Amino acid sequence: MKGTDGILIATLGTKAQVVTTALDLLLAQGHPLRDVVVLYPGGADPAEGGPLAPALARLRAEFSVYPAYRFINLILSPLTAHNGPVVDIASQAEAEAAFRCLYRAIWTAKRAEPDRTVHLSIVGGRKVLAVYGMAAAQLLFDDDDCLWYVFAEGRFLQEERLHPDPADLATLVPVPVLRWGTVSPILMDLGDIDDPFQAADRQRHMQLQERLAEARSFVLGSLTAAERRVVELLVREGLTDADIGGRLNLSPRTVERHLGDAYRKAAAHWGLTGATRAQLVVLLNLYFTLHLQAMT
């Protein structure tokens, strides 16, 4: 468990209660929080007007008087692009700018204090922010970081109250996150990239290198020379057992035995319950393709 007071990063639509409800429920669960970062479209100054101005003003007022928020910092962070504020998320360019802002908010929090727990609430604002929030969490989260969705209904939601009572229908729903750093340790090295699209490009490159390394280790370390010859013809040319046997001057039974051994070894190497002909082709196609190109 991390020992430093955590941070809540929340997206905001037109209702201030999506932020305060998430915060109240986290505090009620015993999560220590020092900062709340609210990401919103519409410009840098909450007093400028627009559809989110009332929600922003209500948040600022509540954080100044509500006793439970006395030692929590409210940070209002507008979504911005290179050419100015993101007023709405109605185009690809605006969506990409919003993704960068959301990603950098998490990245900055984790880089400034690596021991802090990050809580990300994705209930407020455009739906695309929830999608990008999940993507950012996959790239950046550690085991102790949490992604949340706030479920609320009934009178509490209709009355737009900021703080739920015990009888109100308001719940924090944890969203499972498939963390890339957990799935593949080689993908953990993203800490120096503050742009999600660059991080995704590096991730794809590292995944490719990892796939090649795994395949190379299997072909050169697990297969016998005879098995490699049979497997290579299967993967590169898609030959039948009879065709492979004819090419290598082997009986179909011998080819079948070599492939059976290769399937068994592949299952053990990749941690599969079993490996099939099609799976072996998928796992090794890239390796043998690049190997052939290197020889020509």
N, C-alpha and C positions, 0 to 999 in steps of 0.2 A: 504494500500500500504506500502511496505517496504521502509525504508529511506536510506539504505546503498547502495553505488555503487555496482552493480551486477557483476556477473561472467559469462563468456561464456565458456562452456566446449564443445569442438568440436572434432569429430573423423576425422582423416585425411587418405586419400588415396594418390595417386600420384600427385594430383593437389592442389597446395597451394590456388587457388582461392576459394575453398569450404569454407575455414576458413575466408579469408578476405571479401568475399561476405556476409557471414552471419554477420560478425562484422559490416561492412559498413551499411547494411540494418537495423540492430538493432540500431546503432547510429543515423541513419536518422529518425527512429521512436521515438527518444528521450529517449532511454533506457541508463542510465548512467552505464558505465562499467569500472571496475578497473583492472580486470585480465582476461586473455584468456588462458585457459588450453587446449593444443592440445594433444590428445591421439593418439599414432601411434605405429605400430609394427616395429620391425627391429633392436632394440638395443638401448643402452643408449646414444650413441654419434652420433649426426647427421652427423659428418664428417667421419664416418666409411665406408660409401658407401651404396650400396643397392638401390633399386628402389625408396625409399622415400627420399634419401639424397638431390636431387635437390629441392624438395618441401620444405623440412625443411630449407635448406640454403636460399631459396627465402623468406620464412617467417621471418627468423631472420634478413635478410637485410632490408625487408620492414618495420618491426617494429622499426628499428633504424633510418629510414629517413622519414617515412610518417607522415606529421604533425598531422593528426587526431589521430594517435596512440601514441603521445608523452607521455601521462601520463597513458598509459595502459601497464601492465606487460604481457609479453609473457612467458608462462611456457610450455616448451616442455616436455611431460611426456610419456616415453616409456611404452608400455605394457610389463609386466613382470609376470613370474610364479615363483614358489618356487625354481626352478632349473636354473633360468636365464631368459634372454629376450625372448619374444614371437616374433619370426622372421616373422611368418605368421600365419593366422588362418585357418588351414587346417585339424584340428583334433578336437575331442571332448575336449581333455585336453587343447588345445590352446584356444578354444572357451570359456571354463569355466574360464580360467585364464583372458581372455580379459573381460569377464563379471564382474569378481571380481574387476579388475582395474577400469572399468567404474563406477561401483557401488560405489567404495571407493572414487573416485574423487568427486562424488556428495555428498556422506556422509561426507567427510572431509570438503568440502566447507560449508555445512549446520551446521556441528558441531562447526566449528571454529567461524562462524558469523551467528547465526540463523536468523538475520534480513536481510541477503542478498538475493536478487533474483537470482535464478539460471536459466540460459538459456542453454539449451542443443541442439546442432545441430547434427543431425544424418545422414547427407548426405554423409560424406566421409568414405572411407574404405569399408571393406567387408560388405555385406548385413546383416550378423549375428549381427554386431554391432548396426545396426538400431533396430533390434528386441530386443536385450538386453537393448538398451537405453530406449525403451518404457517400458520394464519390470522394470528397475531401477526407472524410473519416477513414475510408479504406486506405488512403494513401498515407495519412499522418498519425492516426491514433495509436497509442500504446494500449496495453492490456487494461489499465485502470481508467482510461478515458471512456466517456459514455455518450451515446447518441439517444436523444429522447424525442418522443412525440407526446403532446399533451392532448388527452381525450377529455372533453367537457361537454355537457349537455344539460337540458332542463333549465330551471329558473336562473341558476348561476350564469349560464351562458347568455340567456335572453336579457338579463338585467345588466350585463356587462360590468358586474362587480369585479374589483381587482383582487380580492382575497377570498378564496373558498373557505366555507365553514365545513366542519366534519361531515355534515349531512349532505353537502353538495356533491353532485356527480362530476368530480374532477380527479383525474388520475394521470400519473406519469407512466407512459408505456415505453419500456426500453426497446430500442431497435437493434437487432443483432448486426454486428459489423464484421465482415470477413476482412481482417487486417492483412494487407499484403506482406508486411514484415513478419507475421506469424506463419503465413503460408509458405513463404520462401525467404530465408534469412538474407539472401543476396539482395533482396529488394528493400532492405532497411535503410540503405544509404541514400536518402532523399532529403536529408536535413539542410543541405546547402541550396536547395531550389525553392524559390518563393513563388513560382508560377506553376499552376496545376497542369497546364498543357505541356510544359517542358518536363515536369515530373512524370507525366504519362508517357511521353516519348522515351525518357530514360528507363522507365519501367518496362516498356515493350522491348527495348534493346537488351536489358538485363535478363528478361524472361527468355529471349532468344538465345543469349549466351548460356543461360542455365540449361535450357533444353538441349543445346548442342553438347554441353559438358556431360550431362546425364547420358545422352545417347552414346557419346564417344566412350565413356566409362563402361557402358554395357557391352558395346560391340567388341572393344579391345580387351576388356577385363573379364567378361563373363562367358563369351562364346568361344568355342574351339575354332580352329581354322576351318574345319569342314563345315561347322554350323554357320560361320560367317559367310562362306561362299553360297550356301543355300539361301540364307536370309537375304543377302544382297540381291540375288536374282528375284526373289519374291518381292522385295520392297521396290527395287528400281524398275522392274519390268512387269510385275504382276503376273508372272508365269504360274501355270498349274504345276502340281507335283510332278506330273509326267513330263512336262516340258523342262522343268528344272533338272530332273533325272537325265533326260536326253542331253541337255547341255553339259552336264558334269559327268556323264557316264556313270550314273548311279541308278540303282533300282528305285521304283516309287516307294517301296517299303523303307529304304534307307533315308530317302528324302523326308518321309513322314516322321521317322524317328528323330531326325535332326531338328525338324520344325517343332515337334512335340517338346524336345528338350529346350529349344529356344523360348517357347511359350512359357514353360515352367520357370525358366530363369528370368524372363521379363516380369512375370508376376511377382517374383521375389524382389527383383531390383527396384521396381516402381511401387511396391506395396499394394498390389492389386489382388483381388480374390481369385482372379484367373485372367489369362491373356488369350486373345483370339488372333486369328490371321489378320483381320481388319485392324485390330488395335496395334499389332506389331508394325503394320505398314504406317499407321499414323505416327507412332512413336519414333520411327526411324527414317521416315521419308526425307525430312530436312537434312539429317546427317548425311545420308548417302547421296542426296542431290548435290550438296556442297562438296562432298568428298569427290564426286565425279567431276565437278567443275574445276576443282583444284588440280586434277590430273590432266585436264585438257588444255 
